[in-house]
């Protein structure tokens, strides 16, 4: 329901690691698993989701 231009990805560090690391300490290296799940749900590639969320983060934080 969230449009592509409004999506960002974050971690729940240090808790709530995504599968396949559930039960272990979470860190930002696990963001890939969140992006992969979003790609699966939206019918997009991991690369497309990475590009979309990178663009959105740059815009929201004012990064050129």
C-alpha positions in Angstrom: 0.0 0.0 0.0 3.0 2.3 0.4 4.1 3.9 -2.9 7.6 3.4 -4.0 8.6 7.0 -3.5 7.7 6.7 0.2 9.6 3.6 1.2 12.7 3.5 3.4 14.5 0.6 5.0 15.9 0.4 8.4 17.2 -2.2 10.9 15.8 -3.0 14.3 19.3 -3.0 15.7 20.3 -4.6 17.9 17.1 -6.6 18.3 14.7 -8.5 16.0 17.0 -9.9 13.3 15.3 -10.9 10.1 15.3 -14.5 8.9 17.7 -16.3 8.5 19.3 -14.7 11.5 16.4 -14.7 13.9 17.6 -15.1 17.5 21.0 -13.5 16.8 22.2 -9.9 17.4 21.0 -7.7 14.6 23.2 -5.1 12.8 23.0 -3.2 9.5 24.6 -6.0 7.5 21.2 -7.7 7.7 19.3 -4.9 5.8 19.8 -7.0 2.7 17.3 -9.6 4.0 14.6 -6.9 4.5 15.2 -5.5 1.0 15.0 -9.0 -0.5 11.6 -9.6 1.3 10.3 -6.2 0.0 11.4 -7.1 -3.5 9.7 -10.4 -3.3 6.4 -8.9 -2.1 6.5 -6.1 -4.7 7.5 -8.3 -7.6 10.7 -6.3 -8.1 14.4 -7.2 -8.0 16.7 -6.6 -5.1 18.6 -4.0 -7.2 15.3 -2.1 -8.0 14.4 -1.9 -4.3 18.0 -0.8 -3.4 17.8 1.9 -6.1 14.3 3.1 -4.9 15.2 3.2 -1.3 18.6 4.8 -1.9 16.9 7.6 -3.9 14.3 8.1 -1.2 16.9 8.3 1.5 18.9 10.9 -0.4 15.8 13.0 -0.9 14.5 12.8 2.6 17.9 13.6 4.1 18.8 16.2 1.5 21.9 14.4 0.2 23.0 15.4 -3.3 
